[in-house]
Amino acid sequence: VLTPNAFDSLGAIRLAGDTALALRQRLVLDAGVLDLADRAGTFAAAHVTLGNGHIGGSRGVAAAGTGTLAVDALAIDLVGHLRIDGGSRVALRALEDIRGIGMQPTERSRDLLGSLRVAGELALTARQVYPSTLTTFSLGADVLGIRASDRTPVPVLSAGGAQALSAPDNVDDGARTAPAGRLSLTAARSIEV
């Protein structure tokens, strides 16, 4: 499933081949970089956590590739800074919510920051997509699409967060929110709301 050195000192997980994993409860992939290595990854669980749960985290530009990632869950948490390399399409599908959870960039910082960077297409489907309380979370891809699941939105127990969505082409049907916070959408070519 994963390479023998799947968990390297830089906090990366690398797929060694096409990988499918389905769990009943919880799946946590805790790393700053998820390298699809031009492979297909399919993950499913009731609750999925992707990202880097450590101070600091990986940033930078995602490396393009031909890999794909599909994640299906009841709820998905994106933690800290995560870069998905080696892929062309990432689909995160939650029946309920996708939540961005920030981490402190340094031990002395009060800021809670997080991001997800993808080369290619990032497609999110959820009842709501939002940052956790006081978190500044950004999503970036070549093409970014956010679609609402068929679940009825409920009040979000989060406030004061900021969410930035950035892509040359940005399609959003209204599933994103930031109660008592800020939303920003940036696109070089087109924004469809």
Backbone as JSON Lines, residues from 0, in Angstrom:
{"i":0,"aa":"V","n":[0.83,-1.19,0.0],"ca":[0.0,0.0,0.0],"c":[0.87,1.24,0.0]}
{"i":1,"aa":"L","n":[1.69,1.41,1.03],"ca":[2.59,2.56,1.12],"c":[4.01,2.08,0.91]}
{"i":2,"aa":"T","n":[4.89,2.97,0.5],"ca":[6.28,2.57,0.29],"c":[6.91,2.19,1.62]}
{"i":3,"aa":"P","n":[8.0,1.38,1.6],"ca":[8.67,1.02,2.85],"c":[9.08,2.27,3.65]}
{"i":4,"aa":"N","n":[9.42,3.33,2.97],"ca":[9.78,4.58,3.63],"c":[8.63,5.59,3.47]}
{"i":5,"aa":"A","n":[7.42,5.11,3.61],"ca":[6.25,5.96,3.39],"c":[6.24,7.16,4.33]}
{"i":6,"aa":"F","n":[6.76,6.99,5.52],"ca":[6.76,8.07,6.49],"c":[8.2,8.55,6.64]}
{"i":7,"aa":"D","n":[8.57,9.56,5.87],"ca":[9.95,10.01,5.91],"c":[10.14,11.14,6.91]}
{"i":8,"aa":"S","n":[11.37,11.57,7.07],"ca":[11.68,12.59,8.08],"c":[11.08,13.95,7.74]}
{"i":9,"aa":"L","n":[10.63,14.15,6.53],"ca":[10.03,15.42,6.14],"c":[8.53,15.4,6.34]}
{"i":10,"aa":"G","n":[7.98,14.35,6.88],"ca":[6.55,14.28,7.11],"c":[5.76,14.05,5.85]}
{"i":11,"aa":"A","n":[6.16,13.07,5.05],"ca":[5.49,12.77,3.79],"c":[4.98,11.33,3.8]}
{"i":12,"aa":"I","n":[3.85,11.14,3.16],"ca":[3.3,9.81,2.91],"c":[3.27,9.65,1.4]}
{"i":13,"aa":"R","n":[3.82,8.54,0.91],"ca":[3.89,8.32,-0.54],"c":[3.21,7.0,-0.88]}
{"i":14,"aa":"L","n":[2.31,7.04,-1.86],"ca":[1.66,5.81,-2.31],"c":[2.63,5.0,-3.15]}
{"i":15,"aa":"A","n":[2.74,3.7,-2.86],"ca":[3.63,2.82,-3.61],"c":[2.92,2.18,-4.79]}
{"i":16,"aa":"G","n":[1.61,2.22,-4.77],"ca":[0.81,1.64,-5.84],"c":[-0.61,2.12,-5.67]}
{"i":17,"aa":"D","n":[-1.47,1.72,-6.56],"ca":[-2.88,2.06,-6.41],"c":[-3.35,1.52,-5.07]}
{"i":18,"aa":"T","n":[-4.02,2.36,-4.3],"ca":[-4.35,2.02,-2.91],"c":[-5.82,2.26,-2.63]}
{"i":19,"aa":"A","n":[-6.49,1.28,-2.06],"ca":[-7.88,1.42,-1.62],"c":[-7.94,0.97,-0.16]}
{"i":20,"aa":"L","n":[-8.55,1.81,0.67],"ca":[-8.65,1.5,2.08],"c":[-10.0,2.0,2.59]}
{"i":21,"aa":"A","n":[-10.78,1.1,3.19],"ca":[-12.08,1.46,3.76],"c":[-12.11,1.01,5.21]}
{"i":22,"aa":"L","n":[-12.42,1.95,6.1],"ca":[-12.49,1.67,7.53],"c":[-13.86,2.07,8.05]}
{"i":23,"aa":"R","n":[-14.28,1.43,9.13],"ca":[-15.6,1.77,9.71],"c":[-15.59,3.1,10.43]}
{"i":24,"aa":"Q","n":[-14.54,3.39,11.18],"ca":[-14.57,4.56,12.06],"c":[-13.72,5.71,11.56]}
{"i":25,"aa":"R","n":[-12.42,5.66,11.77],"ca":[-11.57,6.83,11.59],"c":[-10.3,6.49,10.81]}
{"i":26,"aa":"L","n":[-9.94,7.38,9.91],"ca":[-8.68,7.29,9.18],"c":[-7.95,8.61,9.34]}
{"i":27,"aa":"V","n":[-6.68,8.55,9.77],"ca":[-5.86,9.74,9.95],"c":[-4.6,9.57,9.12]}
{"i":28,"aa":"L","n":[-4.37,10.49,8.19],"ca":[-3.12,10.55,7.43],"c":[-2.44,11.84,7.87]}
{"i":29,"aa":"D","n":[-1.47,11.74,8.78],"ca":[-0.84,12.89,9.43],"c":[0.52,13.14,8.81]}
{"i":30,"aa":"A","n":[0.57,14.04,7.85],"ca":[1.82,14.38,7.17],"c":[1.64,15.72,6.46]}
{"i":31,"aa":"G","n":[2.72,16.4,6.23],"ca":[2.67,17.67,5.52],"c":[2.54,17.5,4.01]}
{"i":32,"aa":"V","n":[2.96,16.34,3.5],"ca":[2.89,16.06,2.07],"c":[2.29,14.68,1.87]}
{"i":33,"aa":"L","n":[1.29,14.6,1.02],"ca":[0.75,13.33,0.56],"c":[1.13,13.22,-0.9]}
{"i":34,"aa":"D","n":[2.04,12.32,-1.22],"ca":[2.53,12.16,-2.58],"c":[1.79,10.99,-3.24]}
{"i":35,"aa":"L","n":[0.95,11.32,-4.2],"ca":[0.2,10.28,-4.9],"c":[1.07,9.49,-5.86]}
{"i":36,"aa":"A","n":[2.23,10.04,-6.22],"ca":[3.2,9.35,-7.06],"c":[2.56,8.78,-8.33]}
{"i":37,"aa":"D","n":[1.67,9.57,-8.93],"ca":[0.99,9.17,-10.17],"c":[0.16,7.9,-10.0]}
{"i":38,"aa":"R","n":[-0.3,7.63,-8.8],"ca":[-1.13,6.46,-8.48],"c":[-2.55,6.9,-8.14]}
{"i":39,"aa":"A","n":[-3.42,5.94,-7.93],"ca":[-4.8,6.22,-7.52],"c":[-4.97,5.82,-6.06]}
{"i":40,"aa":"G","n":[-5.46,6.76,-5.25],"ca":[-5.74,6.47,-3.85],"c":[-7.23,6.64,-3.6]}
{"i":41,"aa":"T","n":[-7.85,5.66,-2.97],"ca":[-9.27,5.71,-2.61],"c":[-9.38,5.36,-1.14]}
{"i":42,"aa":"F","n":[-9.87,6.31,-0.34],"ca":[-9.97,6.13,1.09],"c":[-11.39,6.43,1.55]}
{"i":43,"aa":"A","n":[-11.89,5.62,2.49],"ca":[-13.23,5.83,3.02],"c":[-13.24,5.48,4.51]}
{"i":44,"aa":"A","n":[-13.95,6.3,5.28],"ca":[-14.15,6.06,6.72],"c":[-15.24,7.01,7.18]}
{"i":45,"aa":"A","n":[-15.77,6.77,8.37],"ca":[-16.77,7.68,8.91],"c":[-16.18,9.07,9.11]}
{"i":46,"aa":"H","n":[-14.95,9.14,9.63],"ca":[-14.28,10.41,9.84],"c":[-12.86,10.31,9.3]}
{"i":47,"aa":"V","n":[-12.51,11.22,8.4],"ca":[-11.17,11.22,7.81],"c":[-10.47,12.52,8.19]}
{"i":48,"aa":"T","n":[-9.23,12.4,8.65],"ca":[-8.39,13.57,8.94],"c":[-7.18,13.5,8.03]}
{"i":49,"aa":"L","n":[-6.97,14.59,7.28],"ca":[-5.82,14.72,6.4],"c":[-5.05,15.95,6.82]}
{"i":50,"aa":"G","n":[-3.74,15.86,6.86],"ca":[-2.96,17.06,7.14],"c":[-1.84,16.83,8.1]}
{"i":51,"aa":"N","n":[-1.33,17.94,8.59],"ca":[-0.14,17.94,9.41],"c":[-0.49,18.49,10.79]}
{"i":52,"aa":"G","n":[-0.6,17.64,11.77],"ca":[-0.97,18.05,13.12],"c":[0.19,18.52,13.97]}
{"i":53,"aa":"H","n":[1.21,19.1,13.34],"ca":[2.4,19.53,14.07],"c":[2.65,21.01,13.81]}
{"i":54,"aa":"I","n":[3.33,21.66,14.7],"ca":[3.67,23.08,14.52],"c":[4.48,23.22,13.24]}
{"i":55,"aa":"G","n":[4.19,24.28,12.5],"ca":[4.88,24.52,11.24],"c":[4.12,23.87,10.12]}
{"i":56,"aa":"G","n":[4.72,22.93,9.47],"ca":[4.03,22.21,8.4],"c":[4.63,22.51,7.05]}
{"i":57,"aa":"S","n":[4.22,21.73,6.08],"ca":[4.74,21.83,4.73],"c":[3.94,22.85,3.94]}
{"i":58,"aa":"R","n":[4.65,23.68,3.24],"ca":[4.0,24.65,2.36],"c":[4.65,24.52,1.0]}
{"i":59,"aa":"G","n":[4.33,25.44,0.13],"ca":[4.94,25.43,-1.18],"c":[3.95,25.01,-2.24]}
{"i":60,"aa":"V","n":[4.45,24.94,-3.44],"ca":[3.63,24.64,-4.61],"c":[3.54,23.13,-4.78]}
{"i":61,"aa":"A","n":[2.33,22.64,-5.0],"ca":[2.12,21.21,-5.22],"c":[2.69,20.81,-6.58]}
{"i":62,"aa":"A","n":[3.32,19.64,-6.63],"ca":[3.88,19.11,-7.87],"c":[2.79,18.36,-8.63]}
{"i":63,"aa":"A","n":[2.68,18.66,-9.91],"ca":[1.66,18.02,-10.75],"c":[2.02,16.57,-11.03]}
{"i":64,"aa":"G","n":[1.02,15.83,-11.43],"ca":[1.21,14.43,-11.79],"c":[-0.06,13.9,-12.4]}
{"i":65,"aa":"T","n":[-0.17,12.59,-12.5],"ca":[-1.36,11.97,-13.09],"c":[-2.18,11.19,-12.07]}
{"i":66,"aa":"G","n":[-1.78,11.22,-10.82],"ca":[-2.48,10.48,-9.79],"c":[-3.83,11.07,-9.45]}
{"i":67,"aa":"T","n":[-4.65,10.27,-8.77],"ca":[-5.96,10.73,-8.31],"c":[-6.15,10.32,-6.86]}
{"i":68,"aa":"L","n":[-6.94,11.11,-6.16],"ca":[-7.27,10.8,-4.78],"c":[-8.76,11.01,-4.6]}
{"i":69,"aa":"A","n":[-9.45,10.02,-4.04],"ca":[-10.87,10.12,-3.72],"c":[-11.03,9.76,-2.25]}
{"i":70,"aa":"V","n":[-11.63,10.66,-1.49],"ca":[-11.89,10.43,-0.07],"c":[-13.38,10.57,0.16]}
{"i":71,"aa":"D","n":[-14.0,9.55,0.74],"ca":[-15.43,9.56,1.07],"c":[-15.59,9.37,2.56]}
{"i":72,"aa":"A","n":[-16.39,10.26,3.2],"ca":[-16.56,10.19,4.64],"c":[-17.85,10.88,5.05]}
{"i":73,"aa":"L","n":[-18.21,10.68,6.29],"ca":[-19.29,11.45,6.88],"c":[-18.78,12.86,7.14]}
{"i":74,"aa":"A","n":[-17.55,12.98,7.68],"ca":[-16.92,14.27,7.95],"c":[-15.44,14.19,7.63]}
{"i":75,"aa":"I","n":[-14.88,15.3,7.14],"ca":[-13.46,15.38,6.8],"c":[-12.86,16.59,7.5]}
{"i":76,"aa":"D","n":[-11.73,16.38,8.21],"ca":[-10.96,17.48,8.78],"c":[-9.67,17.63,8.01]}
{"i":77,"aa":"L","n":[-9.36,18.87,7.63],"ca":[-8.09,19.21,7.0],"c":[-7.3,19.96,8.06]}
{"i":78,"aa":"V","n":[-6.14,19.44,8.46],"ca":[-5.41,19.97,9.61],"c":[-4.07,20.55,9.18]}
{"i":79,"aa":"G","n":[-3.78,21.77,9.63],"ca":[-2.5,22.41,9.35],"c":[-2.29,22.6,7.86]}
{"i":80,"aa":"H","n":[-1.03,22.55,7.45],"ca":[-0.68,22.73,6.05],"c":[-0.45,21.37,5.39]}
{"i":81,"aa":"L","n":[-1.17,21.13,4.3],"ca":[-1.05,19.87,3.55],"c":[-0.88,20.19,2.08]}
{"i":82,"aa":"R","n":[0.08,19.52,1.47],"ca":[0.31,19.63,0.03],"c":[0.14,18.24,-0.56]}
{"i":83,"aa":"I","n":[-0.65,18.14,-1.62],"ca":[-0.84,16.86,-2.29],"c":[-0.1,16.92,-3.62]}
{"i":84,"aa":"D","n":[0.96,16.12,-3.71],"ca":[1.81,16.08,-4.9],"c":[1.45,14.89,-5.78]}
{"i":85,"aa":"G","n":[1.89,14.95,-7.05],"ca":[1.78,13.81,-7.96],"c":[0.38,13.5,-8.42]}
{"i":86,"aa":"G","n":[-0.52,14.47,-8.34],"ca":[-1.91,14.2,-8.72],"c":[-2.45,15.19,-9.73]}
{"i":87,"aa":"S","n":[-3.53,14.79,-10.38],"ca":[-4.23,15.68,-11.31],"c":[-5.65,15.97,-10.84]}
{"i":88,"aa":"R","n":[-6.19,15.1,-9.96],"ca":[-7.55,15.3,-9.46],"c":[-7.65,14.77,-8.03]}
{"i":89,"aa":"V","n":[-8.18,15.62,-7.15],"ca":[-8.43,15.26,-5.76],"c":[-9.9,15.54,-5.48]}
{"i":90,"aa":"A","n":[-10.63,14.52,-5.04],"ca":[-12.05,14.66,-4.72],"c":[-12.25,14.31,-3.25]}
{"i":91,"aa":"L","n":[-12.69,15.29,-2.47],"ca":[-13.0,15.08,-1.06],"c":[-14.51,15.2,-0.92]}
{"i":92,"aa":"R","n":[-15.16,14.08,-0.53],"ca":[-16.63,14.06,-0.46],"c":[-17.06,13.7,0.96]}
{"i":93,"aa":"A","n":[-17.75,14.65,1.6],"ca":[-18.28,14.43,2.95],"c":[-19.79,14.6,2.91]}
{"i":94,"aa":"L","n":[-20.51,13.65,3.48],"ca":[-21.96,13.81,3.57],"c":[-22.3,15.01,4.46]}
{"i":95,"aa":"E","n":[-21.48,15.2,5.5],"ca":[-21.7,16.35,6.37],"c":[-20.66,17.42,6.05]}
{"i":96,"aa":"D","n":[-19.72,17.72,6.95],"ca":[-18.88,18.9,6.78],"c":[-17.43,18.58,6.46]}
{"i":97,"aa":"I","n":[-16.78,19.55,5.79],"ca":[-15.33,19.58,5.63],"c":[-14.86,20.8,6.42]}
{"i":98,"aa":"R","n":[-13.98,20.55,7.38],"ca":[-13.54,21.62,8.28],"c":[-12.04,21.82,8.16]}
{"i":99,"aa":"G","n":[-11.62,23.08,8.02],"ca":[-10.21,23.44,8.02],"c":[-9.78,23.8,9.43]}
{"i":100,"aa":"I","n":[-8.78,23.12,9.95],"ca":[-8.31,23.34,11.32],"c":[-6.88,23.85,11.26]}
{"i":101,"aa":"G","n":[-6.67,25.05,11.78],"ca":[-5.34,25.65,11.74],"c":[-4.45,25.17,12.86]}
{"i":102,"aa":"M","n":[-3.16,25.28,12.63],"ca":[-2.14,24.96,13.62],"c":[-1.26,26.19,13.78]}
{"i":103,"aa":"Q","n":[-0.57,26.29,14.91],"ca":[0.34,27.4,15.14],"c":[1.56,27.24,14.23]}
{"i":104,"aa":"P","n":[1.97,28.32,13.52],"ca":[3.17,28.2,12.67],"c":[4.46,28.1,13.5]}
{"i":105,"aa":"T","n":[4.45,28.68,14.7],"ca":[5.59,28.57,15.61],"c":[5.03,28.39,17.02]}
{"i":106,"aa":"E","n":[5.89,27.98,17.94],"ca":[5.43,27.78,19.32],"c":[4.93,29.06,19.97]}
{"i":107,"aa":"R","n":[5.47,30.2,19.58],"ca":[5.1,31.48,20.2],"c":[3.93,32.16,19.51]}
{"i":108,"aa":"S","n":[3.54,31.68,18.38],"ca":[2.47,32.32,17.61],"c":[1.1,32.04,18.21]}
{"i":109,"aa":"R","n":[0.22,33.02,18.08],"ca":[-1.17,32.82,18.48],"c":[-2.04,32.49,17.26]}
{"i":110,"aa":"D","n":[-1.47,32.69,16.09],"ca":[-2.23,32.44,14.86],"c":[-2.49,30.95,14.68]}
{"i":111,"aa":"L","n":[-3.64,30.64,14.09],"ca":[-3.98,29.28,13.71],"c":[-4.12,29.27,12.19]}
{"i":112,"aa":"L","n":[-3.18,28.65,11.52],"ca":[-3.12,28.7,10.05],"c":[-3.16,27.3,9.46]}
{"i":113,"aa":"G","n":[-3.76,27.21,8.28],"ca":[-3.79,25.94,7.57],"c":[-4.03,26.15,6.1]}
{"i":114,"aa":"S","n":[-3.68,25.15,5.31],"ca":[-3.9,25.24,3.87],"c":[-3.89,23.85,3.25]}
{"i":115,"aa":"L","n":[-4.54,23.76,2.12],"ca":[-4.48,22.57,1.27],"c":[-4.12,23.04,-0.11]}
{"i":116,"aa":"R","n":[-3.03,22.51,-0.66],"ca":[-2.55,22.88,-2.0],"c":[-2.55,21.63,-2.88]}
{"i":117,"aa":"V","n":[-3.13,21.78,-4.07],"ca":[-3.25,20.68,-5.02],"c":[-2.89,21.2,-6.41]}
{"i":118,"aa":"A","n":[-2.08,20.45,-7.15],"ca":[-1.87,20.75,-8.57],"c":[-2.96,20.01,-9.33]}
{"i":119,"aa":"G","n":[-3.68,20.71,-10.17],"ca":[-4.78,20.08,-10.89],"c":[-6.1,20.49,-10.28]}
{"i":120,"aa":"E","n":[-7.04,19.57,-10.26],"ca":[-8.4,19.87,-9.82],"c":[-8.62,19.42,-8.38]}
{"i":121,"aa":"L","n":[-9.25,20.29,-7.6],"ca":[-9.68,19.97,-6.24],"c":[-11.2,20.11,-6.22]}
{"i":122,"aa":"A","n":[-11.89,19.01,-5.99],"ca":[-13.36,18.99,-5.96],"c":[-13.81,18.62,-4.55]}
{"i":123,"aa":"L","n":[-14.52,19.54,-3.9],"ca":[-15.03,19.32,-2.56],"c":[-16.54,19.2,-2.62]}
{"i":124,"aa":"T","n":[-17.08,18.21,-1.95],"ca":[-18.53,18.06,-1.81],"c":[-18.81,17.9,-0.32]}
{"i":125,"aa":"A","n":[-19.68,18.76,0.21],"ca":[-19.99,18.72,1.64],"c":[-21.26,19.51,1.91]}
{"i":126,"aa":"R","n":[-21.84,19.23,3.05],"ca":[-22.97,20.04,3.51],"c":[-22.48,21.48,3.69]}
{"i":127,"aa":"Q","n":[-21.28,21.64,4.31],"ca":[-20.66,22.93,4.52],"c":[-19.15,22.76,4.55]}
{"i":128,"aa":"V","n":[-18.44,23.77,4.06],"ca":[-16.98,23.82,4.13],"c":[-16.64,25.08,4.92]}
{"i":129,"aa":"Y","n":[-15.89,24.92,6.03],"ca":[-15.65,26.09,6.88],"c":[-14.36,25.94,7.67]}
{"i":130,"aa":"P","n":[-13.79,27.08,8.13],"ca":[-12.63,27.04,9.03],"c":[-13.09,26.89,10.47]}
{"i":131,"aa":"S","n":[-12.28,26.24,11.3],"ca":[-12.6,26.15,12.73],"c":[-12.41,27.53,13.37]}
{"i":132,"aa":"T","n":[-12.82,27.67,14.61],"ca":[-12.78,28.95,15.3],"c":[-11.39,29.59,15.25]}
{"i":133,"aa":"L","n":[-11.37,30.85,14.83],"ca":[-10.17,31.7,14.75],"c":[-9.09,31.17,13.8]}
{"i":134,"aa":"T","n":[-9.43,30.22,12.96],"ca":[-8.48,29.66,12.0],"c":[-8.53,30.43,10.69]}
{"i":135,"aa":"T","n":[-7.37,30.66,10.1],"ca":[-7.27,31.16,8.73],"c":[-6.85,29.97,7.88]}
{"i":136,"aa":"F","n":[-7.74,29.55,6.99],"ca":[-7.5,28.35,6.18],"c":[-7.68,28.69,4.71]}
{"i":137,"aa":"S","n":[-6.72,28.26,3.89],"ca":[-6.8,28.53,2.45],"c":[-6.79,27.23,1.66]}
{"i":138,"aa":"L","n":[-7.53,27.25,0.56],"ca":[-7.59,26.13,-0.38],"c":[-7.09,26.64,-1.72]}
{"i":139,"aa":"G","n":[-6.13,25.94,-2.33],"ca":[-5.59,26.37,-3.6],"c":[-5.41,25.21,-4.56]}
{"i":140,"aa":"A","n":[-5.79,25.44,-5.82],"ca":[-5.67,24.42,-6.86],"c":[-5.72,25.1,-8.21]}
{"i":141,"aa":"D","n":[-5.47,24.34,-9.28],"ca":[-5.62,24.89,-10.63],"c":[-7.09,25.09,-10.96]}
{"i":142,"aa":"V","n":[-7.92,24.15,-10.54],"ca":[-9.37,24.26,-10.67],"c":[-9.95,23.86,-9.33]}
{"i":143,"aa":"L","n":[-10.79,24.72,-8.76],"ca":[-11.36,24.47,-7.44],"c":[-12.87,24.48,-7.55]}
{"i":144,"aa":"G","n":[-13.5,23.38,-7.15],"ca":[-14.95,23.29,-7.18],"c":[-15.49,22.87,-5.83]}
{"i":145,"aa":"I","n":[-16.52,23.58,-5.37],"ca":[-17.17,23.23,-4.1],"c":[-18.65,23.04,-4.39]}
{"i":146,"aa":"R","n":[-19.14,21.88,-4.04],"ca":[-20.55,21.53,-4.26],"c":[-21.18,21.14,-2.94]}
{"i":147,"aa":"A","n":[-22.46,21.43,-2.81],"ca":[-23.2,21.06,-1.6],"c":[-23.64,19.6,-1.68]}
{"i":148,"aa":"S","n":[-23.54,18.91,-0.54],"ca":[-24.1,17.56,-0.47],"c":[-25.61,17.7,-0.33]}
{"i":149,"aa":"D","n":[-26.3,16.58,-0.29],"ca":[-27.77,16.65,-0.2],"c":[-28.27,16.83,1.23]}
{"i":150,"aa":"R","n":[-27.36,16.99,2.2],"ca":[-27.75,17.19,3.59],"c":[-28.12,18.66,3.84]}
{"i":151,"aa":"T","n":[-29.1,18.89,4.69],"ca":[-29.53,20.23,5.04],"c":[-28.5,20.89,5.95]}
{"i":152,"aa":"P","n":[-28.04,22.12,5.61],"ca":[-27.07,22.8,6.47],"c":[-27.62,23.01,7.89]}
{"i":153,"aa":"V","n":[-26.72,22.95,8.86],"ca":[-27.05,23.18,10.26],"c":[-26.11,24.28,10.77]}
{"i":154,"aa":"P","n":[-26.44,24.91,11.9],"ca":[-25.54,25.93,12.43],"c":[-24.14,25.35,12.67]}
{"i":155,"aa":"V","n":[-23.13,26.13,12.29],"ca":[-21.74,25.72,12.44],"c":[-21.23,26.22,13.79]}
{"i":156,"aa":"L","n":[-20.63,25.35,14.57],"ca":[-20.08,25.73,15.87],"c":[-18.64,26.2,15.68]}
{"i":157,"aa":"S","n":[-18.5,27.31,14.99],"ca":[-17.21,27.91,14.69],"c":[-17.45,29.4,14.48]}
{"i":158,"aa":"A","n":[-16.49,30.23,14.89],"ca":[-16.65,31.67,14.71],"c":[-15.3,32.34,14.55]}
{"i":159,"aa":"G","n":[-15.3,33.43,13.8],"ca":[-14.1,34.25,13.68],"c":[-13.03,33.71,12.77]}
{"i":160,"aa":"G","n":[-13.34,32.7,11.98],"ca":[-12.36,32.13,11.07],"c":[-12.35,32.85,9.74]}
{"i":161,"aa":"A","n":[-11.36,32.56,8.94],"ca":[-11.25,33.12,7.6],"c":[-10.96,31.98,6.64]}
{"i":162,"aa":"Q","n":[-11.61,32.06,5.48],"ca":[-11.43,31.03,4.46],"c":[-11.11,31.7,3.14]}
{"i":163,"aa":"A","n":[-10.0,31.32,2.53],"ca":[-9.59,31.86,1.24],"c":[-9.58,30.73,0.21]}
{"i":164,"aa":"L","n":[-10.29,30.93,-0.88],"ca":[-10.36,29.95,-1.96],"c":[-9.69,30.57,-3.18]}
{"i":165,"aa":"S","n":[-8.65,29.92,-3.68],"ca":[-7.88,30.51,-4.76],"c":[-7.59,29.49,-5.85]}
{"i":166,"aa":"A","n":[-7.95,29.85,-7.08],"ca":[-7.68,28.99,-8.24],"c":[-7.9,29.83,-9.5]}
{"i":167,"aa":"P","n":[-7.23,29.5,-10.6],"ca":[-7.54,30.2,-11.84],"c":[-9.01,30.1,-12.21]}
{"i":168,"aa":"D","n":[-9.61,28.94,-11.95],"ca":[-11.05,28.75,-12.16],"c":[-11.65,28.27,-10.85]}
{"i":169,"aa":"N","n":[-12.67,28.99,-10.37],"ca":[-13.25,28.73,-9.06],"c":[-14.76,28.57,-9.21]}
{"i":170,"aa":"V","n":[-15.29,27.39,-8.89],"ca":[-16.72,27.12,-8.98],"c":[-17.22,26.79,-7.58]}
{"i":171,"aa":"D","n":[-18.24,27.51,-7.14],"ca":[-18.73,27.37,-5.77],"c":[-20.24,27.49,-5.77]}
{"i":172,"aa":"D","n":[-20.93,26.49,-5.26],"ca":[-22.39,26.58,-5.25],"c":[-22.94,26.94,-3.87]}
{"i":173,"aa":"G","n":[-22.1,27.5,-3.02],"ca":[-22.59,28.05,-1.77],"c":[-22.43,27.18,-0.55]}
{"i":174,"aa":"A","n":[-21.68,26.1,-0.61],"ca":[-21.52,25.22,0.54],"c":[-20.5,25.76,1.54]}
{"i":175,"aa":"R","n":[-19.75,26.8,1.19],"ca":[-18.72,27.32,2.09],"c":[-19.33,28.39,3.0]}
{"i":176,"aa":"T","n":[-18.75,28.48,4.21],"ca":[-19.22,29.45,5.2],"c":[-18.09,29.78,6.16]}
{"i":177,"aa":"A","n":[-18.2,30.92,6.82],"ca":[-17.26,31.32,7.87],"c":[-18.04,32.22,8.83]}
{"i":178,"aa":"P","n":[-18.8,31.64,9.75],"ca":[-19.64,32.44,10.65],"c":[-18.82,33.49,11.42]}
{"i":179,"aa":"A","n":[-19.3,34.74,11.4],"ca":[-18.64,35.86,12.06],"c":[-17.18,35.96,11.64]}
{"i":180,"aa":"G","n":[-16.89,35.57,10.41],"ca":[-15.52,35.59,9.9],"c":[-15.47,36.17,8.5]}
{"i":181,"aa":"R","n":[-14.5,35.73,7.7],"ca":[-14.29,36.26,6.35],"c":[-14.19,35.12,5.34]}
{"i":182,"aa":"L","n":[-14.73,35.39,4.15],"ca":[-14.59,34.5,3.0],"c":[-13.98,35.3,1.87]}
{"i":183,"aa":"S","n":[-13.04,34.71,1.15],"ca":[-12.53,35.37,-0.05],"c":[-12.38,34.33,-1.15]}
{"i":184,"aa":"L","n":[-12.8,34.72,-2.35],"ca":[-12.67,33.87,-3.54],"c":[-11.81,34.63,-4.54]}
{"i":185,"aa":"T","n":[-10.77,33.98,-5.05],"ca":[-9.89,34.59,-6.02],"c":[-9.74,33.66,-7.21]}
{"i":186,"aa":"A","n":[-9.86,34.23,-8.41],"ca":[-9.68,33.45,-9.63],"c":[-9.04,34.33,-10.7]}
{"i":187,"aa":"A","n":[-8.09,33.77,-11.43],"ca":[-7.44,34.51,-12.5],"c":[-8.33,34.56,-13.74]}
{"i":188,"aa":"R","n":[-9.13,33.49,-13.99],"ca":[-9.95,33.45,-15.19],"c":[-11.44,33.58,-14.91]}
{"i":189,"aa":"S","n":[-11.96,32.76,-13.98],"ca":[-13.41,32.79,-13.79],"c":[-13.81,32.38,-12.38]}
{"i":190,"aa":"I","n":[-14.87,33.03,-11.9],"ca":[-15.51,32.65,-10.64],"c":[-16.97,32.39,-10.96]}
{"i":191,"aa":"E","n":[-17.45,31.21,-10.59],"ca":[-18.86,30.88,-10.78],"c":[-19.43,30.56,-9.42]}
{"i":192,"aa":"V","n":[-20.39,31.41,-8.99],"ca":[-20.98,31.24,-7.66],"c":[-22.45,30.99,-7.8]}
